[in-house]
Amino acid sequence: MLEKTIEKYFAQTVKKMGGVAYKFSSPAHRGVSDRIAVLPNGVVWFVEIKRPGGKMTPLQEKFATDIQALGHRYACLWSKEDVDAWALR
């Protein structure tokens, strides 16, 4: 399964949850997550989407660690099943 397929499914899932999944790019800060999911009630997630078998880069791993250390929600999702499990949190 392609990463873009999972990413599209993620955006649709967030929309069904009443939120918005912003596509994010930060050229000055490599490793930042692909998406920022803004959900009802002030809930925000930083989400990295990977295809099955894909790997996070060291900069992506550092971003994940740093953003969680700041108290923010972070997830790396590898499949549609991961998206479904994340949506049930």
PyMOL Python script that loads the backbone (N, CA, C, O; Angstrom):
from pymol import cmd

cmd.read_pdbstr("""\
ATOM      1  N   MET A   1       0.843  -1.183   0.000  1.00  0.00           N
ATOM      2  CA  MET A   1       0.000   0.000   0.000  1.00  0.00           C
ATOM      3  C   MET A   1       0.883   1.238   0.000  1.00  0.00           C
ATOM      4  O   MET A   1       1.883   1.305   0.714  1.00  0.00           O
ATOM      5  N   LEU A   2       0.505   2.198  -0.797  1.00  0.00           N
ATOM      6  CA  LEU A   2       1.277   3.438  -0.906  1.00  0.00           C
ATOM      7  C   LEU A   2       1.007   4.374   0.273  1.00  0.00           C
ATOM      8  O   LEU A   2      -0.082   4.382   0.847  1.00  0.00           O
ATOM      9  N   GLU A   3       2.023   5.156   0.616  1.00  0.00           N
ATOM     10  CA  GLU A   3       1.892   6.135   1.702  1.00  0.00           C
ATOM     11  C   GLU A   3       0.768   7.124   1.413  1.00  0.00           C
ATOM     12  O   GLU A   3       0.008   7.480   2.314  1.00  0.00           O
ATOM     13  N   LYS A   4       0.658   7.565   0.172  1.00  0.00           N
ATOM     14  CA  LYS A   4      -0.375   8.554  -0.165  1.00  0.00           C
ATOM     15  C   LYS A   4      -1.779   7.974   0.017  1.00  0.00           C
ATOM     16  O   LYS A   4      -2.717   8.714   0.313  1.00  0.00           O
ATOM     17  N   THR A   5      -1.932   6.665  -0.154  1.00  0.00           N
ATOM     18  CA  THR A   5      -3.232   6.015   0.067  1.00  0.00           C
ATOM     19  C   THR A   5      -3.598   6.062   1.549  1.00  0.00           C
ATOM     20  O   THR A   5      -4.739   6.357   1.904  1.00  0.00           O
ATOM     21  N   ILE A   6      -2.629   5.771   2.404  1.00  0.00           N
ATOM     22  CA  ILE A   6      -2.852   5.807   3.853  1.00  0.00           C
ATOM     23  C   ILE A   6      -3.112   7.247   4.294  1.00  0.00           C
ATOM     24  O   ILE A   6      -3.973   7.503   5.136  1.00  0.00           O
ATOM     25  N   GLU A   7      -2.362   8.178   3.718  1.00  0.00           N
ATOM     26  CA  GLU A   7      -2.526   9.591   4.073  1.00  0.00           C
ATOM     27  C   GLU A   7      -3.920  10.105   3.703  1.00  0.00           C
ATOM     28  O   GLU A   7      -4.536  10.848   4.467  1.00  0.00           O
ATOM     29  N   LYS A   8      -4.403   9.711   2.546  1.00  0.00           N
ATOM     30  CA  LYS A   8      -5.750  10.116   2.126  1.00  0.00           C
ATOM     31  C   LYS A   8      -6.801   9.516   3.061  1.00  0.00           C
ATOM     32  O   LYS A   8      -7.761  10.190   3.435  1.00  0.00           O
ATOM     33  N   TYR A   9      -6.619   8.256   3.432  1.00  0.00           N
ATOM     34  CA  TYR A   9      -7.543   7.599   4.348  1.00  0.00           C
ATOM     35  C   TYR A   9      -7.523   8.287   5.713  1.00  0.00           C
ATOM     36  O   TYR A   9      -8.566   8.465   6.343  1.00  0.00           O
ATOM     37  N   PHE A  10      -6.323   8.673   6.163  1.00  0.00           N
ATOM     38  CA  PHE A  10      -6.190   9.389   7.426  1.00  0.00           C
ATOM     39  C   PHE A  10      -6.973  10.702   7.394  1.00  0.00           C
ATOM     40  O   PHE A  10      -7.715  11.006   8.327  1.00  0.00           O
ATOM     41  N   ALA A  11      -6.808  11.482   6.316  1.00  0.00           N
ATOM     42  CA  ALA A  11      -7.505  12.766   6.196  1.00  0.00           C
ATOM     43  C   ALA A  11      -9.023  12.565   6.202  1.00  0.00           C
ATOM     44  O   ALA A  11      -9.748  13.344   6.822  1.00  0.00           O
ATOM     45  N   GLN A  12      -9.502  11.533   5.523  1.00  0.00           N
ATOM     46  CA  GLN A  12     -10.937  11.239   5.505  1.00  0.00           C
ATOM     47  C   GLN A  12     -11.426  10.844   6.896  1.00  0.00           C
ATOM     48  O   GLN A  12     -12.513  11.244   7.314  1.00  0.00           O
ATOM     49  N   THR A  13     -10.626  10.064   7.607  1.00  0.00           N
ATOM     50  CA  THR A  13     -10.994   9.622   8.961  1.00  0.00           C
ATOM     51  C   THR A  13     -11.085  10.814   9.905  1.00  0.00           C
ATOM     52  O   THR A  13     -12.030  10.925  10.686  1.00  0.00           O
ATOM     53  N   VAL A  14     -10.098  11.708   9.830  1.00  0.00           N
ATOM     54  CA  VAL A  14     -10.108  12.905  10.680  1.00  0.00           C
ATOM     55  C   VAL A  14     -11.342  13.751  10.377  1.00  0.00           C
ATOM     56  O   VAL A  14     -11.976  14.272  11.294  1.00  0.00           O
ATOM     57  N   LYS A  15     -11.683  13.888   9.113  1.00  0.00           N
ATOM     58  CA  LYS A  15     -12.864  14.666   8.731  1.00  0.00           C
ATOM     59  C   LYS A  15     -14.133  14.053   9.328  1.00  0.00           C
ATOM     60  O   LYS A  15     -15.003  14.776   9.814  1.00  0.00           O
ATOM     61  N   LYS A  16     -14.239  12.710   9.293  1.00  0.00           N
ATOM     62  CA  LYS A  16     -15.398  12.019   9.888  1.00  0.00           C
ATOM     63  C   LYS A  16     -15.462  12.251  11.395  1.00  0.00           C
ATOM     64  O   LYS A  16     -16.539  12.224  11.989  1.00  0.00           O
ATOM     65  N   MET A  17     -14.296  12.481  12.009  1.00  0.00           N
ATOM     66  CA  MET A  17     -14.233  12.734  13.451  1.00  0.00           C
ATOM     67  C   MET A  17     -14.575  14.191  13.775  1.00  0.00           C
ATOM     68  O   MET A  17     -14.613  14.574  14.944  1.00  0.00           O
ATOM     69  N   GLY A  18     -14.823  15.000  12.744  1.00  0.00           N
ATOM     70  CA  GLY A  18     -15.161  16.406  12.953  1.00  0.00           C
ATOM     71  C   GLY A  18     -13.964  17.329  12.955  1.00  0.00           C
ATOM     72  O   GLY A  18     -14.064  18.482  13.374  1.00  0.00           O
ATOM     73  N   GLY A  19     -12.825  16.828  12.486  1.00  0.00           N
ATOM     74  CA  GLY A  19     -11.608  17.634  12.511  1.00  0.00           C
ATOM     75  C   GLY A  19     -11.064  17.934  11.135  1.00  0.00           C
ATOM     76  O   GLY A  19     -11.709  17.697  10.114  1.00  0.00           O
ATOM     77  N   VAL A  20      -9.846  18.467  11.141  1.00  0.00           N
ATOM     78  CA  VAL A  20      -9.140  18.811   9.910  1.00  0.00           C
ATOM     79  C   VAL A  20      -7.732  18.241  10.010  1.00  0.00           C
ATOM     80  O   VAL A  20      -7.072  18.377  11.040  1.00  0.00           O
ATOM     81  N   ALA A  21      -7.271  17.600   8.931  1.00  0.00           N
ATOM     82  CA  ALA A  21      -5.905  17.077   8.884  1.00  0.00           C
ATOM     83  C   ALA A  21      -5.098  17.960   7.939  1.00  0.00           C
ATOM     84  O   ALA A  21      -5.203  17.836   6.719  1.00  0.00           O
ATOM     85  N   TYR A  22      -4.307  18.838   8.504  1.00  0.00           N
ATOM     86  CA  TYR A  22      -3.493  19.734   7.702  1.00  0.00           C
ATOM     87  C   TYR A  22      -2.245  19.019   7.211  1.00  0.00           C
ATOM     88  O   TYR A  22      -1.560  18.351   7.985  1.00  0.00           O
ATOM     89  N   LYS A  23      -1.951  19.160   5.929  1.00  0.00           N
ATOM     90  CA  LYS A  23      -0.694  18.674   5.360  1.00  0.00           C
ATOM     91  C   LYS A  23       0.353  19.686   5.757  1.00  0.00           C
ATOM     92  O   LYS A  23       0.167  20.888   5.566  1.00  0.00           O
ATOM     93  N   PHE A  24       1.458  19.206   6.311  1.00  0.00           N
ATOM     94  CA  PHE A  24       2.436  20.129   6.856  1.00  0.00           C
ATOM     95  C   PHE A  24       3.802  19.893   6.236  1.00  0.00           C
ATOM     96  O   PHE A  24       4.229  18.751   6.069  1.00  0.00           O
ATOM     97  N   SER A  25       4.475  20.966   5.901  1.00  0.00           N
ATOM     98  CA  SER A  25       5.835  20.917   5.386  1.00  0.00           C
ATOM     99  C   SER A  25       6.607  22.075   6.014  1.00  0.00           C
ATOM    100  O   SER A  25       6.141  23.214   6.046  1.00  0.00           O
ATOM    101  N   SER A  26       7.781  21.755   6.503  1.00  0.00           N
ATOM    102  CA  SER A  26       8.602  22.794   7.121  1.00  0.00           C
ATOM    103  C   SER A  26      10.032  22.660   6.600  1.00  0.00           C
ATOM    104  O   SER A  26      10.861  21.998   7.225  1.00  0.00           O
ATOM    105  N   PRO A  27      10.323  23.279   5.467  1.00  0.00           N
ATOM    106  CA  PRO A  27      11.654  23.143   4.873  1.00  0.00           C
ATOM    107  C   PRO A  27      12.807  23.523   5.813  1.00  0.00           C
ATOM    108  O   PRO A  27      13.901  22.966   5.715  1.00  0.00           O
ATOM    109  N   ALA A  28      12.564  24.443   6.693  1.00  0.00           N
ATOM    110  CA  ALA A  28      13.618  24.874   7.623  1.00  0.00           C
ATOM    111  C   ALA A  28      13.805  23.908   8.789  1.00  0.00           C
ATOM    112  O   ALA A  28      14.807  23.980   9.502  1.00  0.00           O
ATOM    113  N   HIS A  29      12.842  23.002   8.986  1.00  0.00           N
ATOM    114  CA  HIS A  29      12.898  22.056  10.115  1.00  0.00           C
ATOM    115  C   HIS A  29      12.593  20.659   9.601  1.00  0.00           C
ATOM    116  O   HIS A  29      11.454  20.198   9.672  1.00  0.00           O
ATOM    117  N   ARG A  30      13.600  19.996   9.089  1.00  0.00           N
ATOM    118  CA  ARG A  30      13.404  18.652   8.558  1.00  0.00           C
ATOM    119  C   ARG A  30      13.028  17.696   9.683  1.00  0.00           C
ATOM    120  O   ARG A  30      13.466  17.857  10.822  1.00  0.00           O
ATOM    121  N   GLY A  31      12.204  16.689   9.346  1.00  0.00           N
ATOM    122  CA  GLY A  31      11.801  15.689  10.329  1.00  0.00           C
ATOM    123  C   GLY A  31      10.448  15.953  10.959  1.00  0.00           C
ATOM    124  O   GLY A  31       9.932  15.108  11.691  1.00  0.00           O
ATOM    125  N   VAL A  32       9.857  17.126  10.683  1.00  0.00           N
ATOM    126  CA  VAL A  32       8.545  17.464  11.234  1.00  0.00           C
ATOM    127  C   VAL A  32       7.495  16.521  10.641  1.00  0.00           C
ATOM    128  O   VAL A  32       7.612  16.105   9.488  1.00  0.00           O
ATOM    129  N   SER A  33       6.482  16.191  11.422  1.00  0.00           N
ATOM    130  CA  SER A  33       5.460  15.237  10.991  1.00  0.00           C
ATOM    131  C   SER A  33       4.728  15.696   9.721  1.00  0.00           C
ATOM    132  O   SER A  33       4.661  16.886   9.413  1.00  0.00           O
ATOM    133  N   ASP A  34       4.178  14.701   8.991  1.00  0.00           N
ATOM    134  CA  ASP A  34       3.464  14.953   7.734  1.00  0.00           C
ATOM    135  C   ASP A  34       2.169  15.738   7.924  1.00  0.00           C
ATOM    136  O   ASP A  34       1.834  16.617   7.131  1.00  0.00           O
ATOM    137  N   ARG A  35       1.462  15.405   8.978  1.00  0.00           N
ATOM    138  CA  ARG A  35       0.122  15.955   9.191  1.00  0.00           C
ATOM    139  C   ARG A  35      -0.025  16.499  10.603  1.00  0.00           C
ATOM    140  O   ARG A  35       0.611  16.032  11.548  1.00  0.00           O
ATOM    141  N   ILE A  36      -0.883  17.497  10.711  1.00  0.00           N
ATOM    142  CA  ILE A  36      -1.321  17.978  12.022  1.00  0.00           C
ATOM    143  C   ILE A  36      -2.831  17.806  12.033  1.00  0.00           C
ATOM    144  O   ILE A  36      -3.544  18.446  11.260  1.00  0.00           O
ATOM    145  N   ALA A  37      -3.310  16.946  12.908  1.00  0.00           N
ATOM    146  CA  ALA A  37      -4.740  16.673  13.015  1.00  0.00           C
ATOM    147  C   ALA A  37      -5.321  17.542  14.122  1.00  0.00           C
ATOM    148  O   ALA A  37      -4.949  17.421  15.289  1.00  0.00           O
ATOM    149  N   VAL A  38      -6.234  18.415  13.735  1.00  0.00           N
ATOM    150  CA  VAL A  38      -6.896  19.307  14.687  1.00  0.00           C
ATOM    151  C   VAL A  38      -8.314  18.781  14.862  1.00  0.00           C
ATOM    152  O   VAL A  38      -9.125  18.808  13.936  1.00  0.00           O
ATOM    153  N   LEU A  39      -8.595  18.302  16.068  1.00  0.00           N
ATOM    154  CA  LEU A  39      -9.867  17.653  16.371  1.00  0.00           C
ATOM    155  C   LEU A  39     -10.709  18.518  17.307  1.00  0.00           C
ATOM    156  O   LEU A  39     -10.205  19.470  17.902  1.00  0.00           O
ATOM    157  N   PRO A  40     -11.987  18.183  17.434  1.00  0.00           N
ATOM    158  CA  PRO A  40     -12.845  18.935  18.359  1.00  0.00           C
ATOM    159  C   PRO A  40     -12.282  18.931  19.788  1.00  0.00           C
ATOM    160  O   PRO A  40     -11.485  18.071  20.160  1.00  0.00           O
ATOM    161  N   ASN A  41     -12.716  19.904  20.558  1.00  0.00           N
ATOM    162  CA  ASN A  41     -12.367  20.051  21.970  1.00  0.00           C
ATOM    163  C   ASN A  41     -10.885  20.358  22.202  1.00  0.00           C
ATOM    164  O   ASN A  41     -10.335  20.020  23.249  1.00  0.00           O
ATOM    165  N   GLY A  42     -10.249  20.995  21.232  1.00  0.00           N
ATOM    166  CA  GLY A  42      -8.872  21.425  21.417  1.00  0.00           C
ATOM    167  C   GLY A  42      -7.823  20.331  21.334  1.00  0.00           C
ATOM    168  O   GLY A  42      -6.689  20.530  21.771  1.00  0.00           O
ATOM    169  N   VAL A  43      -8.180  19.183  20.782  1.00  0.00           N
ATOM    170  CA  VAL A  43      -7.238  18.073  20.675  1.00  0.00           C
ATOM    171  C   VAL A  43      -6.437  18.210  19.380  1.00  0.00           C
ATOM    172  O   VAL A  43      -7.004  18.338  18.295  1.00  0.00           O
ATOM    173  N   VAL A  44      -5.110  18.180  19.513  1.00  0.00           N
ATOM    174  CA  VAL A  44      -4.218  18.296  18.359  1.00  0.00           C
ATOM    175  C   VAL A  44      -3.214  17.143  18.386  1.00  0.00           C
ATOM    176  O   VAL A  44      -2.631  16.831  19.425  1.00  0.00           O
ATOM    177  N   TRP A  45      -3.028  16.526  17.234  1.00  0.00           N
ATOM    178  CA  TRP A  45      -2.058  15.442  17.079  1.00  0.00           C
ATOM    179  C   TRP A  45      -1.073  15.792  15.974  1.00  0.00           C
ATOM    180  O   TRP A  45      -1.460  16.334  14.939  1.00  0.00           O
ATOM    181  N   PHE A  46       0.193  15.484  16.192  1.00  0.00           N
ATOM    182  CA  PHE A  46       1.206  15.517  15.142  1.00  0.00           C
ATOM    183  C   PHE A  46       1.326  14.080  14.651  1.00  0.00           C
ATOM    184  O   PHE A  46       1.582  13.174  15.444  1.00  0.00           O
ATOM    185  N   VAL A  47       1.141  13.861  13.341  1.00  0.00           N
ATOM    186  CA  VAL A  47       1.068  12.502  12.823  1.00  0.00           C
ATOM    187  C   VAL A  47       2.016  12.311  11.643  1.00  0.00           C
ATOM    188  O   VAL A  47       2.002  13.078  10.680  1.00  0.00           O
ATOM    189  N   GLU A  48       2.825  11.284  11.741  1.00  0.00           N
ATOM    190  CA  GLU A  48       3.693  10.864  10.646  1.00  0.00           C
ATOM    191  C   GLU A  48       3.019   9.663   9.975  1.00  0.00           C
ATOM    192  O   GLU A  48       2.581   8.736  10.656  1.00  0.00           O
ATOM    193  N   ILE A  49       2.937   9.682   8.660  1.00  0.00           N
ATOM    194  CA  ILE A  49       2.351   8.579   7.904  1.00  0.00           C
ATOM    195  C   ILE A  49       3.483   7.869   7.163  1.00  0.00           C
ATOM    196  O   ILE A  49       4.285   8.502   6.477  1.00  0.00           O
ATOM    197  N   LYS A  50       3.534   6.555   7.312  1.00  0.00           N
ATOM    198  CA  LYS A  50       4.532   5.738   6.624  1.00  0.00           C
ATOM    199  C   LYS A  50       3.834   4.565   5.939  1.00  0.00           C
ATOM    200  O   LYS A  50       2.793   4.094   6.395  1.00  0.00           O
ATOM    201  N   ARG A  51       4.413   4.110   4.857  1.00  0.00           N
ATOM    202  CA  ARG A  51       3.885   2.909   4.221  1.00  0.00           C
ATOM    203  C   ARG A  51       4.378   1.700   5.015  1.00  0.00           C
ATOM    204  O   ARG A  51       5.401   1.778   5.696  1.00  0.00           O
ATOM    205  N   PRO A  52       3.657   0.588   4.929  1.00  0.00           N
ATOM    206  CA  PRO A  52       4.139  -0.612   5.617  1.00  0.00           C
ATOM    207  C   PRO A  52       5.562  -0.945   5.143  1.00  0.00           C
ATOM    208  O   PRO A  52       5.836  -0.975   3.943  1.00  0.00           O
ATOM    209  N   GLY A  53       6.437  -1.188   6.080  1.00  0.00           N
ATOM    210  CA  GLY A  53       7.823  -1.471   5.758  1.00  0.00           C
ATOM    211  C   GLY A  53       8.693  -0.236   5.661  1.00  0.00           C
ATOM    212  O   GLY A  53       9.914  -0.343   5.547  1.00  0.00           O
ATOM    213  N   GLY A  54       8.078   0.943   5.706  1.00  0.00           N
ATOM    214  CA  GLY A  54       8.838   2.194   5.658  1.00  0.00           C
ATOM    215  C   GLY A  54       9.589   2.412   6.955  1.00  0.00           C
ATOM    216  O   GLY A  54       9.317   1.745   7.954  1.00  0.00           O
ATOM    217  N   LYS A  55      10.522   3.333   6.948  1.00  0.00           N
ATOM    218  CA  LYS A  55      11.318   3.627   8.140  1.00  0.00           C
ATOM    219  C   LYS A  55      11.293   5.112   8.441  1.00  0.00           C
ATOM    220  O   LYS A  55      11.295   5.948   7.537  1.00  0.00           O
ATOM    221  N   MET A  56      11.270   5.420   9.715  1.00  0.00           N
ATOM    222  CA  MET A  56      11.419   6.813  10.130  1.00  0.00           C
ATOM    223  C   MET A  56      12.888   7.195  10.048  1.00  0.00           C
ATOM    224  O   MET A  56      13.766   6.392  10.365  1.00  0.00           O
ATOM    225  N   THR A  57      13.147   8.420   9.622  1.00  0.00           N
ATOM    226  CA  THR A  57      14.522   8.911   9.599  1.00  0.00           C
ATOM    227  C   THR A  57      14.935   9.287  11.023  1.00  0.00           C
ATOM    228  O   THR A  57      14.074   9.485  11.880  1.00  0.00           O
ATOM    229  N   PRO A  58      16.232   9.388  11.283  1.00  0.00           N
ATOM    230  CA  PRO A  58      16.659   9.841  12.614  1.00  0.00           C
ATOM    231  C   PRO A  58      16.059  11.199  12.991  1.00  0.00           C
ATOM    232  O   PRO A  58      15.723  11.418  14.155  1.00  0.00           O
ATOM    233  N   LEU A  59      15.921  12.112  12.025  1.00  0.00           N
ATOM    234  CA  LEU A  59      15.319  13.413  12.333  1.00  0.00           C
ATOM    235  C   LEU A  59      13.844  13.277  12.693  1.00  0.00           C
ATOM    236  O   LEU A  59      13.359  14.002  13.561  1.00  0.00           O
ATOM    237  N   GLN A  60      13.122  12.368  12.048  1.00  0.00           N
ATOM    238  CA  GLN A  60      11.714  12.127  12.385  1.00  0.00           C
ATOM    239  C   GLN A  60      11.600  11.521  13.784  1.00  0.00           C
ATOM    240  O   GLN A  60      10.698  11.876  14.543  1.00  0.00           O
ATOM    241  N   GLU A  61      12.500  10.619  14.121  1.00  0.00           N
ATOM    242  CA  GLU A  61      12.499  10.028  15.462  1.00  0.00           C
ATOM    243  C   GLU A  61      12.786  11.087  16.519  1.00  0.00           C
ATOM    244  O   GLU A  61      12.170  11.099  17.584  1.00  0.00           O
ATOM    245  N   LYS A  62      13.732  11.979  16.214  1.00  0.00           N
ATOM    246  CA  LYS A  62      14.039  13.061  17.163  1.00  0.00           C
ATOM    247  C   LYS A  62      12.843  13.988  17.334  1.00  0.00           C
ATOM    248  O   LYS A  62      12.525  14.393  18.452  1.00  0.00           O
ATOM    249  N   PHE A  63      12.172  14.330  16.218  1.00  0.00           N
ATOM    250  CA  PHE A  63      10.984  15.174  16.308  1.00  0.00           C
ATOM    251  C   PHE A  63       9.935  14.508  17.194  1.00  0.00           C
ATOM    252  O   PHE A  63       9.344  15.161  18.054  1.00  0.00           O
ATOM    253  N   ALA A  64       9.703  13.214  16.988  1.00  0.00           N
ATOM    254  CA  ALA A  64       8.708  12.480  17.785  1.00  0.00           C
ATOM    255  C   ALA A  64       9.048  12.560  19.272  1.00  0.00           C
ATOM    256  O   ALA A  64       8.177  12.827  20.099  1.00  0.00           O
ATOM    257  N   THR A  65      10.301  12.331  19.603  1.00  0.00           N
ATOM    258  CA  THR A  65      10.740  12.386  21.004  1.00  0.00           C
ATOM    259  C   THR A  65      10.579  13.794  21.577  1.00  0.00           C
ATOM    260  O   THR A  65      10.068  13.973  22.682  1.00  0.00           O
ATOM    261  N   ASP A  66      11.018  14.779  20.815  1.00  0.00           N
ATOM    262  CA  ASP A  66      10.962  16.172  21.288  1.00  0.00           C
ATOM    263  C   ASP A  66       9.532  16.655  21.475  1.00  0.00           C
ATOM    264  O   ASP A  66       9.227  17.300  22.478  1.00  0.00           O
ATOM    265  N   ILE A  67       8.652  16.354  20.529  1.00  0.00           N
ATOM    266  CA  ILE A  67       7.275  16.859  20.600  1.00  0.00           C
ATOM    267  C   ILE A  67       6.523  16.205  21.766  1.00  0.00           C
ATOM    268  O   ILE A  67       5.702  16.844  22.423  1.00  0.00           O
ATOM    269  N   GLN A  68       6.818  14.914  22.013  1.00  0.00           N
ATOM    270  CA  GLN A  68       6.187  14.237  23.151  1.00  0.00           C
ATOM    271  C   GLN A  68       6.738  14.760  24.477  1.00  0.00           C
ATOM    272  O   GLN A  68       6.003  14.863  25.459  1.00  0.00           O
ATOM    273  N   ALA A  69       8.023  15.087  24.505  1.00  0.00           N
ATOM    274  CA  ALA A  69       8.624  15.646  25.720  1.00  0.00           C
ATOM    275  C   ALA A  69       7.995  16.991  26.074  1.00  0.00           C
ATOM    276  O   ALA A  69       7.967  17.382  27.241  1.00  0.00           O
ATOM    277  N   LEU A  70       7.493  17.695  25.063  1.00  0.00           N
ATOM    278  CA  LEU A  70       6.814  18.966  25.296  1.00  0.00           C
ATOM    279  C   LEU A  70       5.347  18.779  25.694  1.00  0.00           C
ATOM    280  O   LEU A  70       4.633  19.753  25.935  1.00  0.00           O
ATOM    281  N   GLY A  71       4.907  17.523  25.761  1.00  0.00           N
ATOM    282  CA  GLY A  71       3.549  17.226  26.206  1.00  0.00           C
ATOM    283  C   GLY A  71       2.511  17.159  25.099  1.00  0.00           C
ATOM    284  O   GLY A  71       1.311  17.160  25.375  1.00  0.00           O
ATOM    285  N   HIS A  72       2.956  17.102  23.849  1.00  0.00           N
ATOM    286  CA  HIS A  72       2.018  17.038  22.726  1.00  0.00           C
ATOM    287  C   HIS A  72       1.772  15.596  22.293  1.00  0.00           C
ATOM    288  O   HIS A  72       2.581  14.706  22.558  1.00  0.00           O
ATOM    289  N   ARG A  73       0.646  15.383  21.626  1.00  0.00           N
ATOM    290  CA  ARG A  73       0.286  14.060  21.130  1.00  0.00           C
ATOM    291  C   ARG A  73       0.986  13.805  19.794  1.00  0.00           C
ATOM    292  O   ARG A  73       1.017  14.673  18.921  1.00  0.00           O
ATOM    293  N   TYR A  74       1.547  12.599  19.647  1.00  0.00           N
ATOM    294  CA  TYR A  74       2.251  12.223  18.429  1.00  0.00           C
ATOM    295  C   TYR A  74       1.929  10.777  18.098  1.00  0.00           C
ATOM    296  O   TYR A  74       1.819   9.933  18.987  1.00  0.00           O
ATOM    297  N   ALA A  75       1.779  10.499  16.804  1.00  0.00           N
ATOM    298  CA  ALA A  75       1.578   9.117  16.361  1.00  0.00           C
ATOM    299  C   ALA A  75       2.267   8.915  15.023  1.00  0.00           C
ATOM    300  O   ALA A  75       2.318   9.825  14.196  1.00  0.00           O
ATOM    301  N   CYS A  76       2.792   7.727  14.818  1.00  0.00           N
ATOM    302  CA  CYS A  76       3.294   7.312  13.517  1.00  0.00           C
ATOM    303  C   CYS A  76       2.387   6.155  13.087  1.00  0.00           C
ATOM    304  O   CYS A  76       2.281   5.149  13.788  1.00  0.00           O
ATOM    305  N   LEU A  77       1.743   6.304  11.945  1.00  0.00           N
ATOM    306  CA  LEU A  77       0.762   5.330  11.471  1.00  0.00           C
ATOM    307  C   LEU A  77       1.272   4.678  10.195  1.00  0.00           C
ATOM    308  O   LEU A  77       1.735   5.360   9.280  1.00  0.00           O
ATOM    309  N   TRP A  78       1.183   3.338  10.139  1.00  0.00           N
ATOM    310  CA  TRP A  78       1.796   2.557   9.070  1.00  0.00           C
ATOM    311  C   TRP A  78       0.789   1.890   8.146  1.00  0.00           C
ATOM    312  O   TRP A  78       1.181   1.281   7.151  1.00  0.00           O
ATOM    313  N   SER A  79      -0.511   1.991   8.454  1.00  0.00           N
ATOM    314  CA  SER A  79      -1.523   1.285   7.660  1.00  0.00           C
ATOM    315  C   SER A  79      -2.903   1.873   7.944  1.00  0.00           C
ATOM    316  O   SER A  79      -3.072   2.674   8.863  1.00  0.00           O
ATOM    317  N   LYS A  80      -3.884   1.467   7.144  1.00  0.00           N
ATOM    318  CA  LYS A  80      -5.269   1.884   7.407  1.00  0.00           C
ATOM    319  C   LYS A  80      -5.736   1.335   8.748  1.00  0.00           C
ATOM    320  O   LYS A  80      -6.506   1.988   9.453  1.00  0.00           O
ATOM    321  N   GLU A  81      -5.277   0.146   9.101  1.00  0.00           N
ATOM    322  CA  GLU A  81      -5.638  -0.439  10.398  1.00  0.00           C
ATOM    323  C   GLU A  81      -5.078   0.404  11.544  1.00  0.00           C
ATOM    324  O   GLU A  81      -5.739   0.580  12.567  1.00  0.00           O
ATOM    325  N   ASP A  82      -3.861   0.924  11.373  1.00  0.00           N
ATOM    326  CA  ASP A  82      -3.300   1.823  12.379  1.00  0.00           C
ATOM    327  C   ASP A  82      -4.125   3.098  12.503  1.00  0.00           C
ATOM    328  O   ASP A  82      -4.341   3.602  13.606  1.00  0.00           O
ATOM    329  N   VAL A  83      -4.591   3.623  11.352  1.00  0.00           N
ATOM    330  CA  VAL A  83      -5.437   4.818  11.368  1.00  0.00           C
ATOM    331  C   VAL A  83      -6.712   4.528  12.143  1.00  0.00           C
ATOM    332  O   VAL A  83      -7.127   5.331  12.978  1.00  0.00           O
ATOM    333  N   ASP A  84      -7.335   3.389  11.874  1.00  0.00           N
ATOM    334  CA  ASP A  84      -8.567   3.022  12.582  1.00  0.00           C
ATOM    335  C   ASP A  84      -8.335   2.901  14.089  1.00  0.00           C
ATOM    336  O   ASP A  84      -9.144   3.381  14.883  1.00  0.00           O
ATOM    337  N   ALA A  85      -7.230   2.257  14.482  1.00  0.00           N
ATOM    338  CA  ALA A  85      -6.923   2.113  15.915  1.00  0.00           C
ATOM    339  C   ALA A  85      -6.654   3.470  16.548  1.00  0.00           C
ATOM    340  O   ALA A  85      -7.090   3.730  17.669  1.00  0.00           O
ATOM    341  N   TRP A  86      -5.941   4.334  15.840  1.00  0.00           N
ATOM    342  CA  TRP A  86      -5.664   5.694  16.344  1.00  0.00           C
ATOM    343  C   TRP A  86      -6.969   6.462  16.550  1.00  0.00           C
ATOM    344  O   TRP A  86      -7.112   7.174  17.544  1.00  0.00           O
ATOM    345  N   ALA A  87      -7.912   6.329  15.636  1.00  0.00           N
ATOM    346  CA  ALA A  87      -9.181   7.073  15.702  1.00  0.00           C
ATOM    347  C   ALA A  87     -10.014   6.652  16.909  1.00  0.00           C
ATOM    348  O   ALA A  87     -10.878   7.410  17.350  1.00  0.00           O
ATOM    349  N   LEU A  88      -9.772   5.463  17.450  1.00  0.00           N
ATOM    350  CA  LEU A  88     -10.533   4.985  18.602  1.00  0.00           C
ATOM    351  C   LEU A  88      -9.946   5.477  19.929  1.00  0.00           C
ATOM    352  O   LEU A  88     -10.538   5.235  20.982  1.00  0.00           O
ATOM    353  N   ARG A  89      -8.806   6.156  19.904  1.00  0.00           N
ATOM    354  CA  ARG A  89      -8.176   6.649  21.161  1.00  0.00           C
ATOM    355  C   ARG A  89      -9.026   7.676  21.828  1.00  0.00           C
ATOM    356  O   ARG A  89      -8.657   8.192  22.883  1.00  0.00           O
TER     357      ARG A  89
END
""", "prot")
cmd.dss("prot")
cmd.show_as("cartoon", "prot")
cmd.util.cbc("prot")
cmd.orient("prot")
